[in-house]
Amino acid sequence: MRNRQLIGAALLMALLGGALGAPAQTTAPAVTIQRVAVPAVYTPGQIIDVTVTITKNDSRDVTAIAVVDTVPGTWTLQNFSATTPAMRPASGLERVNADGSKNLEFFYITIPAFPVMFTYRVATGLADTGPLSISGLAKFRFSAGQEESPVVVTPVIATAPSEGEGEPPTDGGCTGCSQGTKDLGVTLGDLFVSALALVTLLALSRHRG
């Protein structure tokens, strides 16, 4: 009897241990977004096109959906384009946050077929420098309250123009010339002057003779 109890306890412990050690099953978020910024490495003041793709991973019908992207405060929304159905507001919505960053908000009145993609264009700041980022998510509803997709962060980098880029040449106008070529030009000029002086002296000597 005691052996049976021990065996039963051992089996119970094994079952519990297996259940506790089993990996938890995860499900994909109901809605996800992906974002691509072109170019991801840019010169301050340059235009960037940002393409966002919204994917629905749930069989339920979405009744409302929007995307909110947070961008550096130096950026300015230029315009955006979306496939049918159109997004609203027609020019996008730009809100300034307390930390100086900006929220760009886009939403659909008519729910699209998923996956759906749209692109917006921003003018970057002239004073941008170093690593920056775009972060954002989708806000949506099924039949109940508002839900949110996972936040997606897209890194971008502002790089200053190379030193001297756009400046006039400082080599006397001989852009692309090697130092040896420039030195040779000066030497030929000196030889020409010397030869002209010699010819003049010879002419004077003959005239006197």
N, C-alpha and C positions, 0 to 999 in steps of 0.2 A: 504494500500500500504506500509505504513511504517512498519507494523507488518511483512509483507512478506520479506521486506528487512532485518529486524532484524533476522528473522528465517533463511534466507539464509546465513547471515553473521555468525550466530551461527553454522550452519552446516559446513560451510567452515572452521571455526576455529577447529571444532571437527575433521574434516578429516585431516587437517594439523597436529593437535596435535597427532592423531593416527599414522600418517606416520612418524613423528619425533620421537615418542616414541617407534616405532617398532624396535625390535632387528635387527641389520644388518646381512644379510645372509653371511655366510662364506663358502668358498670352500676349500677342502683339497689341500695342495700343490701338484703340478704335480708329483714330485718325493720326497720320504722321505727315510731316513736311520734309522736303529736301530743298536745299538752296545752293545755287551756283552764282558766284560773282565774277564778272569778266570786265577788266582784268583784275586778278586778285592781288597783284603787285602793281601799284600805280604811282604816277607822278602827281603831287598835290595840284588840285584844280582840274584833274582829268575826270572825264565822264565814266561812270561804271554802270553796266547793265546787270541787274540782279533778277535771276529766274527762279521762281518758287513753284514746286510741284506738290500738290496736295493729294494724298492717297487715303482712301477709306478702307479699313481692314475689318469691317463689321457689316453684317447682313442687314442691320436696321437702317431705316431711311433717315438721313440727316434733314432736319427742318430749318436749320440756320447755320451758316458758317462764315468765318472771317479770318483774316491773317493779320497779325500785328508784329511788325519788325521794328526793332530798336537799332538806330544807326547813330554814328557820331553827330554831335550837335553842329558841326561845321558843314555837314552835308545838306543839300537842298534837293527836294524831290522835283524832278523835271516833268515826267509824264509816266504813263504805264500803258501796257496793252494786254488784253485778255481775249481768249477765244470765246465764242458764244456759249453761255449767256454772258452779257457784259457785267463788269463789276461796278460797284458804287463806292464812294462818290466818283463822278466822272474824272476828276483830277486827283483822286487819292486824298487822304486826310493826314495832315502833319500836326503833331502835338509835341510841345516842348516839355520835357520832364524836369523835375527839380534838380537833378544832377547835371543838367545841360544837354543831355542826349535827346534824341527825337524819336517819337513813335510814328511810324508810317502805318496807317490802317486802311485795309481794303476788305470789302465784304460783298457777298452775292445776295441779290434779292431773289432771283430764280436759282434754285439749287442745281449745280452742274452735274454732269455725269463724271464719275471718278475713274481714273485719276485726272486731275485738271491742272493746267499750268498757266501762269501769267508772268509777265516781265515788267519790272519798273526800272526807271533810269534816274540816277542821282548825279549831281555835280558835287565833287568832293571839295574839301576846304583847301585854300592856298597854303594854310599854315599846318596842315596835317603832317605828322611825322611818326615813323616807327610802326609797330604792330597795333592794329585796331581790329574791330570786329563788328559783325552784324549778328544780332541774336533775335530770336522770335519764335512764335508758335501759332497754331491754329486754335481758334475758339469756336465751339460748335455745340449743337443741341440735337438730341434725338427727340424723345417725347417728354423728357423730364427737364431738369435744370441744365445750366451751362457746364460744359466740360472743356478741358484743354489738352492739346497734344503735348508731347515732350518738347522742351525747349531745344532748338538747334542753333548752334553757334558756328558762324562762318568767319574764319580769320581773313583779314586783308592786311596789306603792308604798304605804307606810304614811304616812298623813297625819294630823297632829294636828287635833283639833277646832278650829273657828274661835275666835278670842279672844272670850271672853265668852259662848260658847255654853253654855247650861244654867245660867247665873248668874241670880239674881233681878234684876228691873228696878231701876234706881237713880234712876228719875224720879218717885218718890213714888207709884208705883202707876198712873201714867197711861201705860201701855204703848201705844204707837202715837200718842200725842198729839204735836202739834208744839209747839215752844217757845212760839210765839205763843199757842196755845190755853191752855197752862199759865199764861202771864203774864196772859192775859185773866181767868182764873179768880181769880187773886190780886187783881186790880184790882176785880172785882165784889164780892169779900168786903170789901175796904176801903171801897167805896162804901156797902155795906149797914151797916157799923158807923157810918160818918159820918152816914148818914141816920137811924139809930136814935137817935144822940146828939142830932141836931137836933130830932127829934120830942119827945124828953124835955125839952129846954130850952124848947120852945114850950109844952108842957103845964105846966111849972112857972111860966112867965111868966103864963099865963092864970089859974092858981090864985092867984097873988099879987095879980093885978089884981082 
